[in-house]
């Protein structure tokens, strides 16, 4: 009788261990699938994100173009420009929509091209003094806000600080 109990006890323990191992494997598989799905959604968001960067041609034309180099549409684009740390901030007129791989000139508040020319000229003076900042704020079609910042690098050029959620 005792051997029957022992073999039955071993069978119960073996079944319990197999069940436990199966539960652990299923839990790890479910967790890994969740993480893979989360990463796929994140990659899709990044792939479809708009990325608007400023491009300057101040030496000849005194203009600032905004390029959407991302794969998503940029909405409500606004440029904050400051020629130097003591000057007033210039704010552009909003660009309501910019398609992927398209460009548009920034226009600053006021009336007409002369105001934009003056604003860009002030930036050009700041460029020569190596102290200017341009911040481009925009949203995607789902309403998430982003910002890209260009800062004079001290050699007549500028560097871009990467895309990040806007604050």
Phi, psi and omega in degrees: 000322182295324179292326177296319178294320180294316180292325177292320178296317178297321180295318179296316179295320179296316177297319180297316179295319178296318178297317178296315178298319178296318179297318179296316180296316179296318178298314180295320178296316179296317179297314180297319178297319177299314180295320178296319178296317179299318179292323178296319177296318179297317179295322176296318178299317179294319182294329183259009182282139172283147175226106182256123179238147177275147173229131186251137167228073187274336185291320184253313188255346184052060179221157177234119177259147174248125180249133171265099182268001178275184182255005178238160179287139176260138184234145176052061181276130178227139179249128170255122181236139178223120185290321175209173189293340181265349186274167176289151177280133176261135182243133181282162168291144183291142169260118189286333186202134176222116182291160174300143178063024178243166181227159176203144178284141175279137176239136183262157185302141184136204181238115168082185185292331183297324179293316179297318178299317179296316181297315180292324177298320176297321176296321179296320176298318176296324178299316178295327178273001178062032178217093175207156180218136175233125178243124179255120178249139181201169180234161172262182185291343178266004176088005176284135183262145180223165176213142173234138182237133174250133183231134177303134187263002178088000179235021181087001178241200181208163175237149178260135170265132191305166179294137178207158176301138182284150178247000000 
